[in-house]
Amino acid sequence: MTSTQEKVDGIVVVPEASHDVLNLCQLEDYRDHRRKLITWMRHLGKDPENAEGYAHDTTRQRSYKIDAFYRWVWEYEDGCTLAVTTEHADEYSKELAYEETSQTHKAGIQKAIKTLFKYYRYEKGRNLEWDPSIQYSNGGSNTHQIRDFLTMAERRKIKQASLKYGDGIPHPEILGENTVTNRANQLPESDDHREEEYWNGETDAVRELLEAHEVQI
C-alpha cells in the first residue's frame, strides 16, 4: 500500500502502522485530523501569530513522532482516540527512558508532542500546556555534535585555523549546522532514523540533529 499512501506536501498522512490498526470510520477521522495538523505545521506551526511554519523536514519528522505517540495512546487506552492529554505525554516520556535511543531522539519526541499540543491550543481552543515531568536534552553541547560529524582531517584543519585566525573561525553553532547538513547529504531514502548508517563515533541520527538545529536541506 506504500505506493498509494496519501501525502500532504510529500509527507505521509497516515503511516502504514496506524492504517493497519484503525477501522474505516476511525481511519477517516484520523486522516482528516492528520491532514489539518500537517498543513498547520507547515504554514503556521513554528510561530502561529506571525504565520511562520516549520521547515519541511522538521514537519515530516515531527509528524511521524506524533503518529507514534498516538499509537502508544491507543494501546494505553485500549481504543482509538484523538483526545490526548498531558498525562499521556508524561507516561509516554517515562517509557522512553527505557528505550535504547539517544537523548536527542527522545528530546525530539517531546518537541513533537509539544507541537501537537500547540496545534490543539491554537486551532481547537484546548488548554494543553505541557511541562514534562521528565526532560530530555538534545544530547549535549554543540562541541559534542561537531566532534561526531567531523573527520580527523577536518578537525586538524579547524585546530590549525583557530591557531592562525583566532576569533575569525565560524561560531560553533554555525559550524555544527554546516557539518550536520553535509552529513545529511548521505542519508538513505527513509524516514526511519534506525536505517541510517552511522559513522564511527556517531551517537545521534542525522535526521534528529537536523530537526534539533531546524536545518532545511
Steps between C-alpha positions, in 0.01 A plus 500: 500500500802728530472621141142622550544676834345845511748781557489868589798690360678168460432394861305178558163578659434162662809279538445132432544400865198713597298411192520133595348545848205729417158405366349697210314749717798564725728524199296780342500703821871450551581576136307827518676594824842422353437702183413805705785451746770460232370797303495714816855395593633593156336842483442615859653255746825673593349843572122504447464869581742594222392227257836322504505126446760233558745387234390200297741254663411618850130460421553153355705379797259640758198365317642147520581542870148628567353201317707263717376684810138453391555128450648475849193680641265261318679203651509667843125577488412178317314698236533768234474861619623843394448638852864485607598664828809624682463195725539280193808697402657458845439125502643472149809696607554262789497202265752672272752485786523123448558520124851466360483821300695823534406799713465696176240255370302512825518879512373506141200291602417744778530794258261323263244446776529864604433595137186284506381671819572840345278402207219409737538832685495719190262305280270322744504727804618224733703607802797269453817645653751223565794520740644147475565315825814359331707733282726369225775712349636519147789273590765742619682806381568611145859387552377143548293514184783651297744234624268223386470637147853618416776275376844508659636697204223758533565533872869566436411772250268667749768488768753653261253770401429585862874544566543715191183711503385489861145638520475504122382137475125431477285498812452142630122518444547587132772240463275241661216575257736482203649164600156353569379622160804355321455164673131501410583490129586131551168402658312201358151560362311416819319678782622248757814618683579139585578430134784752491856380472686666787855624457755382753433687824153631411245478781200683349315440175560778248129561456467563873777759488347663194180540696682623811679767294187553282724472195329472161680301227 
